[in-house]
Amino acid sequence: SEPVNPESLIDFPCHYTFKAVGVCGENFASEISAAVGCHAVISQDSILTRSSGKGNYQAISIIVHLETYQQLTAIYAEMKEVPGLKMLL
């Protein structure tokens, strides 16, 4: 079988949800939001944060409008640089 081109898996433009989990702290959510905001417009009502039961970790979901696959990959690359990041979904 032929290899799948990752760009063909999502139809652009689209709405896309970025999800990140990291160490709970005052800066984690704002740094993830800033990483996404460097490449896409974020509205405040599109951000959802939630802390773990013990309060050690924090999950953040951000819905944005993407125009291109390059925009998607740039956002993931930027998010990977955030201190305290444990997982990207």
OpenMM code with the backbone's topology and positions (N, CA, C; nanometers):
from openmm import Vec3, app, unit

residues = "SER GLU PRO VAL ASN PRO GLU SER LEU ILE ASP PHE PRO CYS HIS TYR THR PHE LYS ALA VAL GLY VAL CYS GLY GLU ASN PHE ALA SER GLU ILE SER ALA ALA VAL GLY CYS HIS ALA VAL ILE SER GLN ASP SER ILE LEU THR ARG SER SER GLY LYS GLY ASN TYR GLN ALA ILE SER ILE ILE VAL HIS LEU GLU THR TYR GLN GLN LEU THR ALA ILE TYR ALA GLU MET LYS GLU VAL PRO GLY LEU LYS MET LEU LEU".split()
positions = [
    Vec3(0.0830, -0.1185, 0.0000),
    Vec3(0.0000, 0.0000, 0.0000),
    Vec3(0.0877, 0.1254, 0.0000),
    Vec3(0.0314, 0.2333, -0.0482),
    Vec3(0.1053, 0.3592, -0.0553),
    Vec3(0.1024, 0.4308, 0.0792),
    Vec3(0.2085, 0.5037, 0.1118),
    Vec3(0.2089, 0.5805, 0.2371),
    Vec3(0.1024, 0.6905, 0.2330),
    Vec3(0.0466, 0.7195, 0.3511),
    Vec3(-0.0577, 0.8212, 0.3628),
    Vec3(0.0069, 0.9568, 0.3852),
    Vec3(-0.0361, 1.0546, 0.3094),
    Vec3(0.0103, 1.1917, 0.3269),
    Vec3(-0.0666, 1.2518, 0.4449),
    Vec3(0.0018, 1.2943, 0.5534),
    Vec3(-0.0693, 1.3474, 0.6697),
    Vec3(-0.1570, 1.4682, 0.6379),
    Vec3(-0.1195, 1.5463, 0.5377),
    Vec3(-0.1980, 1.6636, 0.5010),
    Vec3(-0.3357, 1.6254, 0.4475),
    Vec3(-0.3489, 1.5058, 0.3945),
    Vec3(-0.4769, 1.4638, 0.3361),
    Vec3(-0.5747, 1.4100, 0.4405),
    Vec3(-0.5324, 1.3951, 0.5649),
    Vec3(-0.6189, 1.3398, 0.6689),
    Vec3(-0.7196, 1.4403, 0.7245),
    Vec3(-0.6914, 1.5683, 0.7093),
    Vec3(-0.7797, 1.6741, 0.7589),
    Vec3(-0.8103, 1.7680, 0.6432),
    Vec3(-0.9369, 1.8040, 0.6292),
    Vec3(-0.9768, 1.9002, 0.5267),
    Vec3(-0.9636, 2.0414, 0.5825),
    Vec3(-0.8817, 2.1219, 0.5181),
    Vec3(-0.8607, 2.2606, 0.5595),
    Vec3(-0.9363, 2.3527, 0.4672),
    Vec3(-0.9861, 2.4658, 0.5163),
    Vec3(-0.9849, 2.5159, 0.6546),
    Vec3(-1.0797, 2.4346, 0.7422),
    Vec3(-1.0536, 2.4371, 0.8739),
    Vec3(-1.1356, 2.3611, 0.9689),
    Vec3(-1.1220, 2.4192, 1.1092),
    Vec3(-1.2111, 2.3733, 1.1972),
    Vec3(-1.1973, 2.4014, 1.3395),
    Vec3(-1.1233, 2.2815, 1.3986),
    Vec3(-1.0272, 2.3085, 1.4850),
    Vec3(-0.9424, 2.2027, 1.5401),
    Vec3(-0.9264, 2.2258, 1.6896),
    Vec3(-0.9293, 2.1171, 1.7671),
    Vec3(-0.9120, 2.1267, 1.9116),
    Vec3(-0.7734, 2.0769, 1.9498),
    Vec3(-0.6958, 2.1638, 2.0107),
    Vec3(-0.5657, 2.1274, 2.0653),
    Vec3(-0.5859, 2.0946, 2.2123),
    Vec3(-0.5267, 1.9842, 2.2572),
    Vec3(-0.5373, 1.9444, 2.3972),
    Vec3(-0.3978, 1.9189, 2.4515),
    Vec3(-0.3718, 1.9726, 2.5702),
    Vec3(-0.2418, 1.9556, 2.6347),
    Vec3(-0.2630, 1.9269, 2.7827),
    Vec3(-0.1732, 1.8457, 2.8375),
    Vec3(-0.1748, 1.8145, 2.9808),
    Vec3(-0.0357, 1.8463, 3.0334),
    Vec3(-0.0333, 1.9123, 3.1477),
    Vec3(0.0953, 1.9481, 3.2062),
    Vec3(0.0873, 1.9652, 3.3559),
    Vec3(0.2011, 1.9964, 3.4129),
    Vec3(0.2109, 2.0192, 3.5565),
    Vec3(0.1291, 2.1427, 3.5917),
    Vec3(0.0476, 2.1297, 3.6941),
    Vec3(-0.0389, 2.2406, 3.7348),
    Vec3(0.0477, 2.3542, 3.7902),
    Vec3(0.0257, 2.4701, 3.7373),
    Vec3(0.1000, 2.5876, 3.7814),
    Vec3(0.0348, 2.7106, 3.7232),
    Vec3(0.0768, 2.8242, 3.7713),
    Vec3(0.0128, 2.9480, 3.7276),
    Vec3(0.0427, 2.9822, 3.5830),
    Vec3(0.1510, 2.9288, 3.5267),
    Vec3(0.1897, 2.9670, 3.3915),
    Vec3(0.1549, 2.8661, 3.2832),
    Vec3(0.1257, 2.7414, 3.3171),
    Vec3(0.1079, 2.6392, 3.2145),
    Vec3(-0.0019, 2.6744, 3.1145),
    Vec3(-0.1221, 2.7042, 3.1615),
    Vec3(-0.2330, 2.7342, 3.0708),
    Vec3(-0.2055, 2.8588, 2.9870),
    Vec3(-0.1476, 2.9609, 3.0484),
    Vec3(-0.1203, 3.0834, 2.9731),
    Vec3(-0.0112, 3.0622, 2.8694),
    Vec3(0.0874, 2.9786, 2.8986),
    Vec3(0.1938, 2.9518, 2.8019),
    Vec3(0.1442, 2.8662, 2.6855),
    Vec3(0.0561, 2.7710, 2.7131),
    Vec3(-0.0041, 2.6914, 2.6053),
    Vec3(-0.0899, 2.7827, 2.5184),
    Vec3(-0.1692, 2.8686, 2.5807),
    Vec3(-0.2528, 2.9631, 2.5051),
    Vec3(-0.1666, 3.0553, 2.4193),
    Vec3(-0.0550, 3.1004, 2.4726),
    Vec3(0.0346, 3.1878, 2.3971),
    Vec3(0.0964, 3.1131, 2.2789),
    Vec3(0.1313, 2.9852, 2.2989),
    Vec3(0.1897, 2.9051, 2.1918),
    Vec3(0.0909, 2.8891, 2.0768),
    Vec3(-0.0344, 2.8640, 2.1092),
    Vec3(-0.1375, 2.8512, 2.0060),
    Vec3(-0.1657, 2.9880, 1.9445),
    Vec3(-0.1722, 3.0900, 2.0289),
    Vec3(-0.2036, 3.2253, 1.9835),
    Vec3(-0.1000, 3.2860, 1.8906),
    Vec3(0.0209, 3.2310, 1.8888),
    Vec3(0.1233, 3.2792, 1.7954),
    Vec3(0.0867, 3.2490, 1.6507),
    Vec3(0.0011, 3.1495, 1.6300),
    Vec3(-0.0278, 3.1023, 1.4954),
    Vec3(-0.1757, 3.1030, 1.4585),
    Vec3(-0.2629, 3.1315, 1.5555),
    Vec3(-0.4073, 3.1315, 1.5293),
    Vec3(-0.4772, 3.2266, 1.6255),
    Vec3(-0.5930, 3.2722, 1.5852),
    Vec3(-0.6732, 3.3606, 1.6704),
    Vec3(-0.7502, 3.2750, 1.7708),
    Vec3(-0.7415, 3.3136, 1.8987),
    Vec3(-0.8102, 3.2401, 2.0056),
    Vec3(-0.9143, 3.3318, 2.0685),
    Vec3(-1.0359, 3.2814, 2.0823),
    Vec3(-1.1364, 3.3564, 2.1582),
    Vec3(-1.1424, 3.2964, 2.2986),
    Vec3(-1.1676, 3.3785, 2.3976),
    Vec3(-1.1677, 3.3345, 2.5370),
    Vec3(-1.2680, 3.2229, 2.5637),
    Vec3(-1.3799, 3.2209, 2.4917),
    Vec3(-1.4794, 3.1159, 2.5155),
    Vec3(-1.4417, 2.9834, 2.4494),
    Vec3(-1.3291, 2.9781, 2.3789),
    Vec3(-1.2847, 2.8531, 2.3169),
    Vec3(-1.1776, 2.7820, 2.4001),
    Vec3(-1.1499, 2.8335, 2.5197),
    Vec3(-1.0483, 2.7746, 2.6080),
    Vec3(-1.1171, 2.7072, 2.7263),
    Vec3(-1.0802, 2.5812, 2.7500),
    Vec3(-1.1344, 2.5060, 2.8633),
    Vec3(-1.0177, 2.4480, 2.9414),
    Vec3(-1.0120, 2.4772, 3.0720),
    Vec3(-0.9070, 2.4208, 3.1565),
    Vec3(-0.9712, 2.3384, 3.2676),
    Vec3(-0.8952, 2.2364, 3.3092),
    Vec3(-0.9443, 2.1495, 3.4148),
    Vec3(-0.8239, 2.0950, 3.4910),
    Vec3(-0.8332, 2.0935, 3.6233),
    Vec3(-0.7262, 2.0390, 3.7067),
    Vec3(-0.7573, 1.8947, 3.7430),
    Vec3(-0.6513, 1.8164, 3.7677),
    Vec3(-0.6698, 1.6777, 3.8089),
    Vec3(-0.7282, 1.6737, 3.9497),
    Vec3(-0.7728, 1.5576, 3.9896),
    Vec3(-0.8356, 1.5411, 4.1208),
    Vec3(-0.7472, 1.5860, 4.2360),
    Vec3(-0.6191, 1.5553, 4.2294),
    Vec3(-0.5264, 1.5947, 4.3357),
    Vec3(-0.4644, 1.7306, 4.3116),
    Vec3(-0.4931, 1.7907, 4.1961),
    Vec3(-0.4407, 1.9233, 4.1658),
    Vec3(-0.2964, 1.9270, 4.1188),
    Vec3(-0.2412, 1.8109, 4.0830),
    Vec3(-0.1020, 1.8063, 4.0374),
    Vec3(-0.0879, 1.8405, 3.8891),
    Vec3(-0.1915, 1.8115, 3.8113),
    Vec3(-0.1858, 1.8318, 3.6671),
    Vec3(-0.3026, 1.9170, 3.6194),
    Vec3(-0.2847, 1.9751, 3.5036),
    Vec3(-0.3879, 2.0605, 3.4453),
    Vec3(-0.4021, 2.0236, 3.2975),
    Vec3(-0.5268, 2.0148, 3.2521),
    Vec3(-0.5546, 1.9901, 3.1104),
    Vec3(-0.6139, 2.1173, 3.0515),
    Vec3(-0.5739, 2.1478, 2.9285),
    Vec3(-0.6276, 2.2638, 2.8593),
    Vec3(-0.6665, 2.2220, 2.7185),
    Vec3(-0.7854, 2.2646, 2.6766),
    Vec3(-0.8342, 2.2422, 2.5406),
    Vec3(-0.8610, 2.3781, 2.4780),
    Vec3(-0.8152, 2.3946, 2.3542),
    Vec3(-0.8343, 2.5216, 2.2834),
    Vec3(-0.8841, 2.4908, 2.1428),
    Vec3(-0.9977, 2.5476, 2.1070),
    Vec3(-1.0535, 2.5299, 1.9729),
    Vec3(-1.0186, 2.6525, 1.8900),
    Vec3(-0.9580, 2.6290, 1.7725),
    Vec3(-0.9204, 2.7382, 1.6825),
    Vec3(-0.9590, 2.7044, 1.5393),
    Vec3(-0.9605, 2.8054, 1.4566),
    Vec3(-0.9843, 2.7882, 1.3132),
    Vec3(-0.8487, 2.7822, 1.2435),
    Vec3(-0.8229, 2.6723, 1.1728),
    Vec3(-0.6967, 2.6553, 1.1017),
    Vec3(-0.7199, 2.6658, 0.9515),
    Vec3(-0.6242, 2.7264, 0.8848),
    Vec3(-0.6301, 2.7418, 0.7393),
    Vec3(-0.5452, 2.6386, 0.6662),
    Vec3(-0.4310, 2.5981, 0.7268),
    Vec3(-0.3373, 2.5105, 0.6572),
    Vec3(-0.2782, 2.4051, 0.7507),
    Vec3(-0.2237, 2.3010, 0.6897),
    Vec3(-0.1532, 2.1967, 0.7631),
    Vec3(-0.0272, 2.2534, 0.8281),
    Vec3(0.0392, 2.3472, 0.7626),
    Vec3(0.1599, 2.4083, 0.8167),
    Vec3(0.1294, 2.4840, 0.9459),
    Vec3(0.0132, 2.5455, 0.9525),
    Vec3(-0.0303, 2.6149, 1.0741),
    Vec3(-0.0467, 2.5128, 1.1876),
    Vec3(-0.1051, 2.3994, 1.1581),
    Vec3(-0.1244, 2.2917, 1.2562),
    Vec3(0.0099, 2.2440, 1.3115),
    Vec3(0.1036, 2.2149, 1.2244),
    Vec3(0.2337, 2.1644, 1.2689),
    Vec3(0.3132, 2.2704, 1.3441),
    Vec3(0.2997, 2.3962, 1.3051),
    Vec3(0.3693, 2.5041, 1.3751),
    Vec3(0.3177, 2.5185, 1.5183),
    Vec3(0.1876, 2.5040, 1.5368),
    Vec3(0.1292, 2.5150, 1.6716),
    Vec3(0.1784, 2.4002, 1.7591),
    Vec3(0.1765, 2.2771, 1.7061),
    Vec3(0.2258, 2.1639, 1.7851),
    Vec3(0.3733, 2.1817, 1.8208),
    Vec3(0.4537, 2.2298, 1.7288),
    Vec3(0.5961, 2.2529, 1.7567),
    Vec3(0.6137, 2.3565, 1.8672),
    Vec3(0.5344, 2.4613, 1.8635),
    Vec3(0.5410, 2.5672, 1.9648),
    Vec3(0.4965, 2.5138, 2.1015),
    Vec3(0.3914, 2.4320, 2.1038),
    Vec3(0.3410, 2.3770, 2.2302),
    Vec3(0.4414, 2.2815, 2.2937),
    Vec3(0.5183, 2.2083, 2.2138),
    Vec3(0.6168, 2.1138, 2.2668),
    Vec3(0.7268, 2.1822, 2.3462),
    Vec3(0.7431, 2.3126, 2.3278),
    Vec3(0.8469, 2.3881, 2.3973),
    Vec3(0.8015, 2.4417, 2.5333),
    Vec3(0.6754, 2.4256, 2.5683),
    Vec3(0.6220, 2.4795, 2.6945),
    Vec3(0.6731, 2.3968, 2.8120),
    Vec3(0.7359, 2.4609, 2.9120),
    Vec3(0.7848, 2.3890, 3.0306),
    Vec3(0.6688, 2.3235, 3.1059),
    Vec3(0.6917, 2.2034, 3.1561),
    Vec3(0.5906, 2.1327, 3.2336),
    Vec3(0.4943, 2.0508, 3.1519),
    Vec3(0.5061, 2.0556, 3.0190),
    Vec3(0.4172, 1.9785, 2.9324),
    Vec3(0.4429, 1.8298, 2.9525),
    Vec3(0.3355, 1.7523, 2.9695),
    Vec3(0.3472, 1.6072, 2.9843),
    Vec3(0.2918, 1.5336, 2.8630),
    Vec3(0.1861, 1.5882, 2.7999),
    Vec3(0.1217, 1.5164, 2.6906),
    Vec3(0.0457, 1.6116, 2.5998),
    Vec3(0.0510, 1.5832, 2.4696),
    Vec3(-0.0300, 1.6538, 2.3701),
    Vec3(-0.1249, 1.5527, 2.3082),
    Vec3(-0.2488, 1.5930, 2.2895),
    Vec3(-0.3470, 1.5039, 2.2261),
    Vec3(-0.3961, 1.5669, 2.0980),
] * unit.nanometer
topology = app.Topology()
chain = topology.addChain("A")
for resn in residues:
    res = topology.addResidue(resn, chain)
    for name in ("N", "CA", "C"):
        topology.addAtom(name, app.Element.getBySymbol(name[0]), res)
